[in-house]
Amino acid sequence: MPRRPRAALSAVLLVLACLLVPLGTVSTWAKYEIEDASAYVATMAPLASDPAVRAAVSDAVTESAMNEIDAGPLQSVVTSFVRDAVHSFTETGAFQAAWNAANRAAHDAVQSALTHDSDGAVTIDLAPITQQVKRQLTEEGTPFANRIPVRHTEVTVMQAQDLSDFRKGFRMLQVAGLWLPVAAVLLAAGGVLLAVRRRRAVIATALGAAAGAGALAAAVAVGRGLTLDDLPPDVSRDAAGAVYDALTDTLRTASWIIVAVGLAVALGVWVSRRLPRSSRGDQGTPGSRLSPEDQVNPGSRLSRLTGPFRRAGRGAEPGRSAAAADPAPVTGNPPTARSRP
């Protein structure tokens, strides 16, 4: 293949590979962490001990319970008792189990909505937590505890409008899964093999992959701010931020790993281009270095080395050797002419 088409095709493949790096990272994250129910629950499980999440759950359950209780002048006292009891319950193992069950239900609801084109909002039910709180308050003898209704307290996870906007793109990422990273690797390998200067191609690919992963990490950070800014006033920003950080932790970690690996590969290849030249210049044998004149005109050194042989050849006649052209001198007395008697 000619050099120009080969270089152009190599550049196209390398650019596509670099563009697929952030997309492949997101598709892998969506496929193996968000779509998988067990992985999702394991990701959300540590949030049960997060202070902001526990406070948000306590406020939601307390408000739901007190909306059904009319304690008259003791309303504020009962509200305080219920809030303290709910907050105490969030420190138990039972709350961890209820939290995991609620997150699994939320995950199943989201996956069902994405799969079956549901138009309604995605919600989770806090009734199991309310039931546990009522039992605890009743055992402690809290006034009006037996009047706390155990109803389906739904908490909205995703609005219907957000779900419709999110469905198509997320489906594509989940279907792509691990194929996008594989395609990125194959495109990068093909681009490097077709490149005229392969070391430069490797450096460019590594820097491009690092730039794509860095852009993804920046997008995750910007998305966090935009998500928190769009929250309703009654939603805890601290709790929502903790949930966002937990869900995107693997995505951020993978992005920074790709950035580090890309920069390390680019630096290693760049250094390897410089080291052999310097070592040859410093460790050459005496007399092997070229003078400035020879570096400019390498033929001058060759002409100086072969000059004596060419001058000797010019002194001989055609067809005769140099030895025949310059015969050796005769030693001894030369013969004299004899006189005739």
N, C-alpha and C positions, 0 to 999 in steps of 0.2 A: 504494500500500500504506500502511495506517495506520502511524503512527510507532512504536507499541509492538511490533507483530509484526515490523516492519522492523528495529528495534533488537535484538530477541531473535534473529532469524535471523542478523543480522550478527555478534552475539556468539558464536553457535554455530560459524559458519564460521571465525572468527578463532581460537577455541580449538582447533578441529580442525587448523588450519594450524600452530599452534605445537606441537601434539603430534606432528605428522608431521615436524617439522624434525629431531629426533635420529634418528627411525626412518629417514627418507630418507637421512641421512648414513651410517648403518650399512649400509643396503641398497646404496647406491652403492659403498661401500668393499668390501663382500662380492662384488659383481658384477664390478667392474672391476679389483680388485687381488688378491683372494684366489682367485676362480674362475679368472682368467686365468693360465695356467701361466707364460707369459713374464714377466708382471708380478710374479708371486710369486718366480720365480727371481731377477729383477733386484732385488727387495727384500731377499732373503736373501743375495745375493752379497757385499755388504760385510762380512758377519759372518765371512767366511773370514780376515780380518785382525784380528778381535777377539781380544785375548789370552785372555779367559775361554773363548771358544769353542774356540780352538786348544788350550788346556790340557785342556778336556773331551774333545776328540777324541783327543788324545795318550793320556790315561788310559784311554779306552775301548778303543782299538786295542792298547795295550800289555797291558792286562789280558787281552784276548781271546787275544793271541798267547802270552803266558806261561802261560796255562792249559794249553797243549798242549806245553810244553817243560819237561823235567826236567833241569836243568843241575847238579844236586847241590850241592856247596859253592859253585859259581859262579852260583847262581841269582840272587842279588842283583846281581851284576856284570852278568850278561846282561840282567836287567830294566832296569838303568840305561842300558845301551847301547841297548836297544830304545826306551826312552822318549826318549832324546836324539835318536835317529834319526827317530822319528816326529815329534817337535817340530820338528826341522830340516826335515822334509818339508813340514810345514804352512806353511812360509815360501816355498815354491816355487809356480810357476805351475801345475805339475801338480796340486797340492792344490786350487788354485782351480777347476780343471776338474773334479776329482773331487767337490768340494763342490757345484758347480752340478749335476752329474749326480745326486748323492744327493738334493738338494732337489727336483729335477724328479721323481725317482722317488717321493719322499715325497708331493709334491703330487698326482701321478697316483693314488697309492694312496688318499689321503684322498678325492679326488673320486670314485673308483670305489666306495669304501665308502659314501659319502653317496648315490650314485646307485643302487646295486644292493642296498642294505639288508644289507650284510655285518655279521655278528655278531662277527667276530674283531677283534683289535687291529690297528692300523695300524703297520707297521714299515718301516724303511729298512735297506738292506744296506750295510755298510762293507767288503765284500770288495774292491772296487777300491782302496781306500786301503791295505788290508793287503797287496795284491799289490805296490803301488808301494813300500811300506816294505821288504818282503822283498827286492825287487830291489836297492834302495839298500844295504841292509845286506850283502847278498851281495857286491856290487861293492866295498864297503869292507873285506871280509874279517872281518866280525864273527863270533865263534864262535857255532855253532849257528844261524846265520841261515838256512841251507838247511832247517832243521827247522821253521821257522815255518809252520804250516798256513794255507793260504788257503781259509778256509771262509766261509760266509755268516754274517757277524756282524751280527745283527739288532738294531737299536735301536728301541725302542717310541716311536712318536710320539704315539699316542692310544690310551687304553685302550678296551676294548669297551663298558664302561658309559658312559663319557663320550661315546662316539660315538653311542650310541642316544639320549642326552639332547640331543645337539647337532644331530642330523640334521634334525628337523622344523622347528625355528626357523630354521636356516641355509638350508634349502631355500626357505622362504617369503621370506627376505630376498633370496636370489639371484633368485627369480622376480620379485619386486617391482622390483629393480634401480633404474632411473632414474624409474620411474613414481611412486614416493612423493614425491620432490622436486618433480616436476611437479604432482602433486596438491596439495602444500602451497602452491605458488605460486598455483595457480588458486583455491584456497579463500581465501587471503589477499586476492587481488584482488577476489573476489566479496564478501567481508566488508567491505572498505573501500568498495566502490561502494554497498553497501546501507546503510552506516552513516549515521546522522543527522548526526553530527559526524565528518567524515572525518579531520581532522587528529589528533584524539584516537584514532581507530581506527588510524591509521598508527603513532602512538607506541606504543600498546598492542601492536600486532603486532610491531613491532621489538623491544620489550622482552621479549615472550614468546618470540620466536625466539632471542634472546640467552640467555634463561634456560634454554631447552631445550638449546641447544648447550653451555652451561656445565655443565648436569647430565650430559650425555654425557661431557664431558671428566673430570668428577669420577668417573663410573662406570668409565671406562677406568683411572684411577689406582687406584681401589679394587680393581678386578679384577686389577690387577698384583699387589697385595699378597696377595690371596686365592689367586691361582695359584701364587705362589712358596711360600706356606705349605703348600700341599697336595702339594708335590713329595716324592718318596721321599728318604730320607737319602743315597742314593748318586748323586743327580743334582745337578750343579753349579747352585747358585742364581744365580751370576753369569752363567753361560752362558744359563740359561733366561730371566733378566731381559733380557739382550741380545737374545735372539730375540723376546721379547714386545714390547720397545720398537721393534724393527725392523718388526714386523708392524703395530703400531698407530700408527706415526709419522704416516702420512697421515691417519688418523682423528683424532688429536689436533690436527694442524695445521688440518684443516678445521673442527673444533669451535671453535678459538680465532679463526679468521677470521670465522666466523658471529657469534661474540660481539662482535668488534670492529665489524663492519659494522652489526649491530643497534643497538649503543649509539651509533654515529655517526649513523645515520639518526634515531633517537629524539631525540638532542640537536639535530640540525639542524632537525627539524620544530618542536621546542619553542622554539628560538631564533627561528625565522621567525615564530612567533606573537607574539613580544614586540617585535621590531624595528619593524614598521610603526606600532604605536601610539605608541611613544616618539618616532619621527621626526615623526609628525603633530603631537604636542604641542609639540615643540621648534622646528619650522620653520614654524609657522602664521603668517599675515600679521597685522600689528597690528590689534587690534580683533576678531579672529576667535575669541578665546578666550571662553568663557562664564563669567559670574560664578557663584559658588556658588548664588545664588538661581535663576539660569537653568538650572543643571545639575539642580537638584531639580525645578523647575517650568518646563519649556521654554515653556509658553504665556505666562508673564509677560513674556518678551522680545517675543513677538509682539504682545501687547496694548499694550506701551509704544510699539512702532513704528507701530501702526495707530490709536492713541488719538486724535490730532488729526483724522484723517479722519472717524472716527466721530462726534466732537463736532460737527464742521461739518455733518454730515449730519442730526443731530438738530435743528438750528435751523431747518431748512426744513420747509415744510408738505408734506403728501403731494402728490405730483405736481408740485412746484416744485423748481427747482434751488437750490443754495446762493446763487447770484448773485441770483436773483429774491427770495429772502428778505431779503437785506441789500442794498438798492439803493445805488448809489454816491451820495454827496452832490452837490448841485447847486452849482456855483460861480457867482460874480457876484451882483448885486443881485436880490433876489426881486421879482417884479412887485407893484405897489401898486394898491390899488383906486382907480378914477377917480371923482371926485365929479360929480354931475349938476349942470348949471347951474340 
